[in-house]
Amino acid sequence: MTTRVLVTGLGATTPVGGDVADTWAALCRGDSGVTRLEHPWAEQLPTHIGAPVAVDPSDVLDRVKARRLDRSGQLAMVAAQEAWADSGLDITELDPERVAVAVASGIGGVTTLLSNYDNLVNSGPRRVSPLAIPMLMPNGPAAAVGLFIGAKGGVHTPVSACASGNEAIALGIDLIRLGRADVVVAGGTEAAIHPLPMAAFGQMMALSRRNDEPARASRPWDKGRDGFVLGEGAGIVVLESYEHAMARGATVYAEAAGAGITADSHDIAQPDPAGLGATRAMRIALAEGGLSPADIVHINAHATSTPQGDVAEAGAIRNALDGHTDQVLLTSTKSMTGHLLGAAGAIEAIATVLALHERRVPGTINLEDPEDIGLRVATSTSDLPAGDIAALNNSFGFGGHNVAVAFRSHS
């Protein structure tokens, strides 16, 4: 018998809100977190806009502890503290060897790495921080979350570019179903609003250059889209086995029903135009969750606002649902948050869970001249039906990584 996995805690810090409640309210209002960057270096780049977090982590975390973390680690800690408190769990009442962590990052501590390199070049080796290595290593945020909780069941860091956060949630489901943990704190974090990553993405022609209209720059499925907007933030969910959650009377947001992970083996940066790997990932998630295409009423799409990716994903969705598309409401919350890279899948998982829990889907903003993708896109907050319903959260990353996670409503 397959172990059921429940979502019992949520935490987030995003470009539109400093916690889950504010983020969800902003998404349902259609607020944009994209703004003109105030850094002087931004003016030197083709793209001057981004989506920084609405609440700086220094306003939330203890100052001394925050200084020992890269910004990506700080954001992860903000989200993890909220999720852990929201779950109502207490490590002193748990077996710590049955508690695990899976917190992903697509890029890791890039700001720490680059700032310490600048210190080395400009001032010599004595100016390099003795904390640079634990701050810059990609598993630094996961390790910090594990230490905060006291988890001893394993601390993991999936790294699969923009699919990382969703893959961490998939790993959390697996850890519980394999009997290796009763509780997994899972999600993703990213903090890469820095001149080098932005210059590199700009050289790839991946970023929007709609500098004069920041709030209108991220526009998935719109014919005028010209690239994604780089965002930062973190999203964390607490996953728990059904038996463990029910035994303590936990509040349950949704069931994490299944996950599918595939690879395109097509190109390091471009998606397979036929979307075959993405289609398989969705089909695997459905099969693992005991779901059929007819059960799906909502999909939070990866839809970053790039010319190729949005169309390829739409085709993959149509293929995966095998004609059962009339009942599906599609949305891209990236139209409001921008693209949070390794944190994107985790933030969007939270939005997917809340959509099922509250029976409403945030609309996609900036869809003024839509492509004909053969799917219904919510352009304003829209209701979901009553009864047992399910949704998919899609994430795809450079390298051809495809991850789909299926969630089911819980009553």
C-alpha positions in Angstrom: 0.0 0.0 0.0 1.4 3.4 -1.0 2.1 5.8 2.0 0.0 8.9 1.7 1.9 12.2 2.1 0.2 15.4 3.4 1.2 19.0 3.4 1.0 20.3 7.0 3.0 23.5 7.0 3.8 26.4 4.6 6.4 29.2 4.6 7.5 31.7 2.1 9.2 35.0 1.4 8.7 36.3 -2.1 8.7 39.4 -4.3 5.1 40.0 -3.4 5.0 39.2 0.3 7.1 38.5 3.3 5.1 35.4 4.4 2.6 33.0 3.0 -0.5 35.0 3.9 0.8 38.3 2.3 2.1 36.4 -0.8 -1.2 34.6 -1.3 -3.2 37.8 -0.9 -1.0 39.6 -3.4 -1.2 36.8 -5.9 -5.0 36.8 -5.7 -5.1 40.6 -6.1 -2.8 40.4 -9.2 0.0 42.4 -7.7 3.4 42.5 -9.4 6.6 42.3 -7.5 8.7 43.4 -10.4 10.4 46.7 -10.1 13.3 48.8 -11.4 16.5 47.8 -9.5 18.1 50.5 -7.4 21.6 49.1 -7.7 23.9 51.4 -9.6 25.3 48.4 -11.5 21.9 47.7 -13.0 22.2 50.7 -15.3 25.2 49.1 -17.0 23.1 46.1 -18.1 20.5 45.6 -20.8 18.0 44.7 -18.2 17.4 47.1 -15.3 14.5 45.3 -13.6 14.1 42.4 -11.2 11.8 41.0 -8.5 13.6 41.4 -5.1 11.9 40.1 -2.0 9.2 42.3 -0.5 10.7 42.0 3.0 14.4 41.9 3.5 15.6 38.9 5.5 17.6 41.2 7.8 14.2 42.6 9.0 13.2 39.1 10.2 16.3 37.2 11.3 18.6 37.7 14.2 21.4 40.0 12.9 24.3 37.8 14.2 22.8 34.6 12.8 22.0 36.3 9.5 25.6 37.4 9.0 26.7 33.7 9.0 24.4 32.9 6.0 24.5 33.8 2.3 21.4 35.6 1.2 20.0 32.4 -0.2 20.4 30.8 3.2 18.8 33.8 4.9 15.7 33.5 2.7 15.5 29.8 3.3 15.6 30.3 7.0 12.8 32.9 6.9 10.5 30.5 5.0 11.5 27.5 7.1 10.8 29.2 10.4 7.3 30.1 9.2 6.6 26.6 7.8 7.8 24.9 10.9 5.8 27.1 13.2 2.8 26.7 10.9 3.0 22.9 11.1 2.9 23.0 14.9 5.6 20.4 15.1 8.2 20.4 18.0 11.4 18.5 17.5 11.5 17.7 21.2 8.3 15.6 20.7 9.7 13.8 17.6 12.3 11.3 16.8 14.9 13.5 15.1 16.2 10.5 13.1 12.7 10.4 11.4 12.9 14.1 10.4 14.6 15.1 7.1 15.3 18.2 5.1 15.3 18.7 1.3 16.0 22.3 0.4 17.2 23.1 -3.1 18.9 25.9 -4.9 19.7 26.3 -8.5 22.7 28.5 -8.1 23.6 28.5 -4.4 25.6 31.1 -2.6 26.7 33.1 -5.7 26.7 36.5 -3.9 29.0 35.2 -1.2 31.3 33.6 -3.8 31.6 36.7 -5.9 31.9 39.2 -3.1 34.7 37.1 -1.5 36.5 36.9 -4.8 36.3 40.7 -5.1 37.8 40.8 -1.6 40.6 38.5 -2.6 41.5 40.4 -5.7 41.2 43.9 -4.2 42.5 43.4 -0.6 44.3 40.0 -0.5 43.5 36.6 1.1 43.2 37.9 4.6 40.0 39.7 3.6 38.3 36.5 2.6 35.7 35.5 5.1 36.4 32.3 7.2 32.7 31.6 6.7 32.9 31.8 2.9 32.8 28.1 2.2 29.8 27.2 4.4 28.0 30.3 3.1 28.6 29.7 -0.6 28.2 25.9 -0.8 24.8 25.0 -2.5 23.8 22.8 0.5 24.4 25.7 2.9 20.7 26.7 3.1 19.6 23.1 3.6 22.2 22.6 6.3 21.0 25.8 8.1 17.4 24.6 8.0 18.4 21.2 9.3 20.4 22.7 12.2 17.4 25.0 13.0 15.0 22.1 13.2 17.4 19.5 14.6 16.7 17.1 11.7 18.9 13.9 11.8 17.1 11.9 9.1 19.1 13.3 6.3 19.7 16.8 4.8 19.5 17.0 1.0 20.1 19.6 -1.7 18.7 18.7 -5.2 20.3 21.0 -7.8 18.5 20.9 -11.1 18.4 24.6 -12.2 14.9 26.0 -12.3 13.3 22.6 -11.4 15.3 22.4 -8.1 12.6 23.5 -5.7 9.9 21.2 -7.2 12.4 18.3 -7.2 13.1 18.9 -3.5 9.4 18.4 -2.8 9.4 15.2 -5.0 12.4 13.9 -3.0 10.5 14.7 0.2 7.6 12.6 -1.0 10.0 9.7 -1.8 11.7 9.9 1.5 8.4 9.4 3.3 7.2 6.7 1.0 10.4 4.8 1.3 10.0 4.8 5.0 13.1 6.9 5.7 11.3 9.8 7.4 7.9 10.7 8.9 8.4 14.4 8.4 10.3 16.3 5.6 10.9 20.0 5.4 11.2 20.6 1.7 11.5 23.5 -0.8 13.8 25.8 -2.5 15.6 29.2 -2.2 17.4 31.5 -4.5 19.2 34.9 -4.3 21.0 35.7 -7.5 20.1 39.3 -8.3 23.7 40.3 -8.9 25.4 41.8 -11.9 27.2 38.6 -13.0 24.1 36.3 -13.2 22.1 39.1 -14.7 24.8 39.9 -17.3 25.0 36.2 -18.1 21.3 35.7 -18.5 21.3 38.9 -20.5 23.9 37.6 -22.9 21.7 34.5 -23.5 18.8 36.9 -24.4 16.8 35.3 -21.6 15.8 38.3 -19.6 13.0 40.8 -20.5 14.2 44.2 -21.5 10.9 46.0 -20.8 12.7 48.4 -18.5 10.2 51.2 -18.7 7.3 49.0 -17.6 8.6 46.7 -14.9 5.2 45.5 -13.7 4.2 44.5 -17.2 7.5 42.8 -18.1 6.7 39.2 -17.0 3.9 38.1 -19.5 3.6 34.4 -19.9 1.8 33.3 -23.1 1.5 36.8 -24.3 2.7 37.4 -27.9 4.7 40.4 -26.7 6.8 38.4 -24.1 10.5 38.9 -24.5 12.1 36.9 -21.6 11.7 36.3 -17.9 12.3 38.6 -15.0 14.8 37.4 -12.4 13.3 37.1 -8.9 14.5 36.0 -5.5 12.9 34.3 -2.5 12.2 31.0 -0.8 9.3 28.6 -0.4 9.2 25.7 2.2 6.5 23.1 2.8 6.3 20.6 5.6 5.5 17.1 4.3 4.2 14.4 6.7 3.1 10.9 6.4 -0.7 10.5 6.7 -0.4 8.3 9.8 1.9 10.7 11.6 -0.2 13.8 10.8 -3.5 12.2 11.7 -2.1 10.9 15.0 -1.3 14.4 16.2 -4.4 16.1 14.7 -2.4 18.2 12.3 -3.9 20.9 10.1 -3.7 19.6 6.5 -3.6 21.9 3.4 -3.5 19.2 0.7 -2.1 15.8 -0.2 1.1 15.5 -2.1 -0.1 12.7 -4.4 2.8 12.0 -6.7 5.7 13.3 -8.7 7.3 12.7 -12.0 10.9 13.5 -12.9 12.3 13.1 -16.5 15.1 14.5 -18.7 14.9 15.9 -22.2 18.4 15.0 -23.4 17.8 17.7 -26.0 19.8 20.8 -25.3 21.5 22.4 -22.3 19.3 25.5 -22.4 16.4 25.1 -24.9 13.4 22.9 -24.1 12.5 20.0 -26.3 10.0 21.8 -28.7 7.8 18.6 -28.7 7.7 18.7 -24.9 8.1 14.9 -24.7 10.0 14.9 -21.4 7.6 17.4 -19.8 4.6 15.2 -21.0 6.1 12.1 -19.4 6.8 13.9 -16.1 3.2 14.9 -15.8 1.9 11.5 -16.8 4.2 9.9 -14.2 3.0 12.3 -11.5 -0.6 11.4 -12.3 0.1 7.6 -12.3 2.1 7.8 -9.0 -0.8 9.7 -7.4 -3.5 7.3 -8.7 -5.0 10.2 -10.7 -6.3 10.5 -14.2 -6.2 13.5 -16.5 -9.9 14.0 -15.8 -9.1 14.7 -12.1 -6.9 17.7 -12.9 -8.7 21.0 -12.5 -5.7 23.4 -12.2 -2.1 23.6 -13.3 0.5 26.1 -12.0 2.6 26.2 -15.2 6.3 26.8 -15.3 5.6 29.4 -18.0 8.5 31.8 -17.5 7.6 34.3 -20.3 10.2 33.0 -22.8 9.2 32.6 -26.5 10.1 28.9 -26.8 9.3 27.6 -23.3 5.8 28.8 -22.9 4.6 27.2 -26.1 6.5 23.9 -25.6 4.9 23.5 -22.1 1.4 24.2 -23.4 1.8 21.4 -26.0 3.1 19.1 -23.3 0.1 19.8 -21.1 -2.4 19.1 -23.9 -0.6 15.8 -24.6 -0.4 14.8 -20.9 -4.1 15.5 -20.3 -5.1 13.5 -23.4 -8.0 15.8 -24.3 -9.2 16.4 -20.8 -8.5 20.2 -20.8 -11.9 21.8 -20.7 -12.0 21.6 -16.9 -8.4 22.8 -16.3 -7.6 26.4 -15.3 -4.0 27.2 -16.1 -2.0 30.0 -14.5 1.5 31.3 -14.2 2.2 33.1 -10.9 5.6 34.1 -12.4 3.7 36.9 -14.1 3.7 38.5 -10.7 6.7 37.1 -8.9 9.2 36.9 -11.8 11.3 33.7 -12.1 12.9 32.6 -8.8 15.0 29.9 -10.4 15.7 27.2 -7.8 13.0 28.6 -5.5 10.3 28.9 -8.3 8.9 25.3 -8.0 8.6 25.6 -4.2 6.8 29.0 -4.3 4.5 27.7 -7.0 3.9 24.5 -5.1 2.6 26.6 -2.2 0.4 28.5 -4.6 -0.9 25.2 -6.0 -1.6 23.8 -2.5 -3.5 27.0 -1.5 -5.5 27.0 -4.7 -6.8 23.5 -3.8 -7.2 24.4 -0.1 -9.1 27.7 -0.8 -10.7 26.6 -4.1 -9.5 29.6 -6.1 -6.7 30.2 -8.6 -4.8 33.5 -8.9 -4.9 34.9 -12.4 -2.1 35.4 -14.8 -1.5 39.1 -15.2 -0.2 41.0 -18.3 -1.8 38.6 -20.8 -2.9 41.3 -23.2 -2.4 39.6 -26.6 -2.5 35.9 -25.9 -1.1 33.1 -27.9 -3.6 30.4 -28.9 -2.3 27.6 -26.8 -5.5 25.6 -26.7 -5.9 25.9 -22.9 -7.9 28.0 -20.5 -5.7 30.6 -18.8 -7.1 32.3 -15.7 -6.6 36.0 -16.1 -8.2 36.9 -12.8 -8.8 35.1 -9.6 -11.1 32.2 -10.4 -13.0 29.6 -8.4 -12.3 25.9 -8.4 -15.1 23.3 -8.1 -16.1 21.6 -4.9 -15.4 17.9 -4.2 -12.3 15.9 -4.6 -10.0 17.8 -7.0 -6.3 17.7 -8.0 -3.7 20.0 -9.5 -0.3 19.8 -11.1 2.7 22.0 -10.4 5.3 22.1 -13.3 8.9 23.0 -13.2 11.5 22.8 -15.9 15.2 23.7 -15.9 18.3 24.2 -17.9 19.9 20.9 -18.6 16.5 19.4 -19.7 15.2 18.8 -16.2 11.4 18.2 -15.9 9.6 17.9 -12.7 5.8 17.7 -12.1 4.2 17.3 -8.7 0.6 16.3 -8.3 -1.5 17.6 -5.4 -4.9 16.4 -4.3 -7.4 18.3 -2.1 -7.9 17.1 1.4 -11.1 17.4 3.4 
